[in-house]
Amino acid sequence: MIAERLSRLRALMQQKGAGAYYVPTADFHLSEYVNPYFKSRQYLTGFTGSAGTLVVTMDEAALWVDGRYFIQAEEQLSGTPVKLMKMGEEGVPSVLEYLSKLPEGAVIGLDGRTVSAAMALRMEKTLSTRNIALEPDMDLVGDIWPDRPPLPNAPVYVLGVDSVGVSAADKIADIRRVLVEKDADAHVLCTLDDIAWLFNLRGGDVECNPVFLSYAIIERDAAYIFADKSKFHACVQEYLRQLNVTLLPYNDIYEFASKYDEGDAILLSTASVNYTLYDKLYDKAIIIDEENPEQLKKAIKNPVEIENMRKAHIKDGLAVTRFMRWVKENVGKEPISELSAAAKMDSLRLETEGNLGRSFSTISAYGPHAALPHYAPTEESNLAVEPRGFLLMDSGGQYYEGTTDITRTIAVGPLTDTEKKHFALVLRSMLRLANARFLYGCRGLNLDILARGPLWDEGLDFKHGTGHGIGYLLNVHEAPNGFRWKIVPERVDSCVFEEGMITSDEPGIYIEGSHGIRTENLIVCRKGEKNEYGQFMYFETLTMAPIDLDAIDPSYLNDTEKQQLNDYHKLVYEKLSPYMDDGEREWLRKYTRAI
């Protein structure tokens, strides 16, 4: 099937004169997670991970994936003609290095709407030395995909100020002040979460992410949203009219962008605007290339959002705790599989008042599958959960009060000494970062060693970031805050930590063929003491669910770590127990007892 699809693609490439075809994992808005309509890379390779770049030449098809997906990609590409390229591994060329080896004068086809302007410009600059050209007007996959899913059409809704804390009118006025500061005439937005945040709107066009397909332009005295009007009920259209926002057809953005003339200054981020749209603007206008101002403003949650997020995490913690109890009491007594466990977790969230669904596809991984950090169970891979070892459950929910993301690794039976030691190492790593005290000005790069230190001491590591920013009833992955030990240019996650930023704290250990362990809480950055040394900062933990005491050998923890765990569990009990029945409360008391 994959070979036949690639053969049809190559026939079109030959017809169009393209020596190579470039397929990223993105929609027209460069989203991390995309609607099925945009899953061209998955269609051509069979690889279902959320990130990866495919290059098809007349002789070879190569897929680049990062460390999160090495094992999964090996499994899913097996038996196909697609070659796996493990990004960052010794001897593996980057995508650009690979493309640079094409014959001189070659043409690389791509759909410019799915590639960032920054990436396309970098490609042009690098490849021009070999006279290799980009042809950005090629949606060849669309021509060979007979049953391509339709574009989504979920309704758009408004969030009130009681939910988000600041009106859209005030946010737009703030962006216009930025236009004045930058001497810009207009600000162009392509990123869906920035648009949703700015206008206090949410939708359902991307699974698990409450956004809607749209573009936006903010001028000094006008504002425009480009989207399918049928998604906007009359009350939402009236809301936009009161904001003096004009609603225009989705695809009109390209013609509209062409109206900007010489001397017009446009504020945009080339990393966040697709190449086709950038090209329309660059033709005449002056480009002010800076990060979208919405990005940082969105990341700094206001007091209303933080208080609502606390409420969301109590709701979510109840669901996760009930799931943990269900697993503990039923494993070995009734059939439980990775898929049925995921379905149980999802159903418990959906039963919770105010839940709007998942914030990402639930990761339910038993035994050796937990060694795949972003494993997603399928009917073909579905393992039975046996009464021994670990079940790793990484899941999250969307609530009217915010977005959650939590991982708990649950002992479902006897553990080996190695498993107990590894669980303790991950717990120590998570606690050290959660309890950090640091001076204002620190970035994730400064703090990441707190989490990796216990693992590095043992010659261990994990091949993913230690934490990512998280949205407010928005994307579960959100720039620009994060924890990472080195800068990864495409991951915009190394900003200075500001009060109000919410970030995940999720170290892990992954032993291929054996087990995987990850413990994840969300933490919000707060201001602490200010003295002659400066402003000190700390983290408040938002996530409220027990960490499995059945997996903890206290001998692996020092007195400080034991106290930190006991303090956390005391707080979990205080926050969750008032909403539980007697049986649940008794179970929680046992699993939050002091050690």
Disulfide bonds with the S-S distance in Angstrom:
none
